[in-house]
Amino acid sequence: MKNSHFEFSIDLSVNCIFARHFGLLDLDSIFQRGNAVSEHRDYRRNLNRVVDTSSCEISLDSDDIRRLTESVALQEEERGGYRELILVDNLLTHGLARVFDSLSKIRYA
């Protein structure tokens, strides 16, 4: 599935969601992707995730990271346990991913 901010596919043979963001990466585009994935016919609990954020323009602040972390925690029962790998290409995105990691229960591969 593709829209103006992201694309994703679900490969059940490897139990994984593959997503790529492009353009502006903000809280709304992250939530849009999450909603689109959860509404997809192949979506299942416990699917691991590979999310490519390289080449994105980042528009997230510390409040956005907190809101994202809180949202993930609230949806933990629905999504089940999974591993998530976030691909980054700059120090800012790396730092934001580390803050998110430190605030969440997700284990990164």
C-alpha positions as CSV (number, residue, x, y, z in Angstrom):
1,M,0.0,0.0,0.0
2,K,1.3,3.5,-0.8
3,N,0.3,7.0,-0.1
4,S,2.0,10.4,-0.1
5,H,4.0,9.9,3.1
6,F,4.7,6.1,3.3
7,E,4.3,2.7,1.7
8,F,4.2,-0.7,3.3
9,S,3.8,-4.4,2.6
10,I,3.1,-7.3,4.9
11,D,5.0,-10.6,4.3
12,L,3.4,-13.3,6.4
13,S,6.0,-15.8,5.3
14,V,8.6,-13.9,7.3
15,N,6.2,-12.5,9.9
16,C,7.1,-8.9,9.1
17,I,5.7,-5.5,8.1
18,F,8.1,-3.6,5.8
19,A,7.4,0.2,5.7
20,R,9.1,3.1,4.1
21,H,8.5,6.8,5.0
22,F,9.4,9.5,2.5
23,G,9.1,13.3,2.5
24,L,8.0,14.7,5.8
25,L,8.1,12.4,8.8
26,D,5.8,13.8,11.5
27,L,3.5,12.4,14.1
28,D,0.5,12.4,11.8
29,S,2.3,10.4,9.1
30,I,3.4,7.8,11.7
31,F,-0.2,7.5,13.0
32,Q,-1.6,7.2,9.4
33,R,0.8,4.4,8.7
34,G,-0.1,2.6,11.9
35,N,-3.8,2.9,11.1
36,A,-3.3,1.7,7.5
37,V,-1.3,-1.3,8.6
38,S,-3.8,-2.3,11.3
39,E,-6.7,-2.1,8.8
40,H,-4.9,-4.2,6.1
41,R,-6.4,-7.6,5.5
42,D,-3.1,-9.4,6.1
43,Y,-2.4,-7.7,9.5
44,R,-1.9,-10.1,12.4
45,R,-0.7,-9.7,16.0
46,N,3.0,-10.1,16.7
47,L,4.2,-9.0,13.3
48,N,7.8,-7.7,13.4
49,R,8.5,-4.3,11.7
50,V,11.2,-2.9,9.5
51,V,10.7,0.9,9.1
52,D,12.9,2.9,6.7
53,T,13.0,6.6,7.7
54,S,16.2,7.4,5.7
55,S,15.9,10.4,3.5
56,C,13.0,11.8,5.4
57,E,12.6,15.4,6.7
58,I,12.0,15.0,10.4
59,S,9.3,17.0,12.1
60,L,9.1,15.4,15.6
61,D,9.7,17.0,18.9
62,S,10.0,15.6,22.4
63,D,6.2,15.9,23.0
64,D,5.6,14.0,19.7
65,I,7.9,11.2,20.9
66,R,6.1,11.0,24.2
67,R,2.7,10.8,22.5
68,L,3.9,8.1,20.1
69,T,5.3,6.1,23.0
70,E,2.1,6.4,25.0
71,S,0.1,5.3,21.9
72,V,2.3,2.3,21.4
73,A,1.9,1.3,25.1
74,L,-1.9,1.6,24.8
75,Q,-2.0,-0.6,21.7
76,E,0.4,-3.2,23.1
77,E,-2.3,-5.8,23.9
78,E,-3.8,-5.4,20.4
79,R,-0.4,-5.6,18.5
80,G,1.2,-8.2,20.7
81,G,4.9,-8.5,21.2
82,Y,7.2,-7.7,18.2
83,R,10.6,-6.5,17.3
84,E,11.1,-3.3,15.3
85,L,14.1,-2.1,13.3
86,I,14.2,1.6,12.4
87,L,16.5,2.5,9.5
88,V,18.0,6.0,9.9
89,D,20.5,8.0,7.9
90,N,21.3,10.9,10.2
91,L,22.1,11.7,13.8
92,L,18.9,13.5,14.5
93,T,16.7,10.5,13.5
94,H,19.1,8.2,15.4
95,G,18.7,10.3,18.5
96,L,14.9,10.4,18.3
97,A,14.8,6.6,17.7
98,R,16.9,6.1,20.8
99,V,14.6,8.4,22.9
100,F,11.6,6.4,21.6
101,D,13.4,3.2,22.5
102,S,14.2,4.3,26.0
103,L,10.6,5.3,26.6
104,S,9.0,2.2,25.2
105,K,8.9,-1.5,25.8
106,I,9.7,-2.5,22.2
107,R,12.9,-4.5,21.7
108,Y,14.9,-3.4,18.7
109,A,16.7,-6.0,16.6
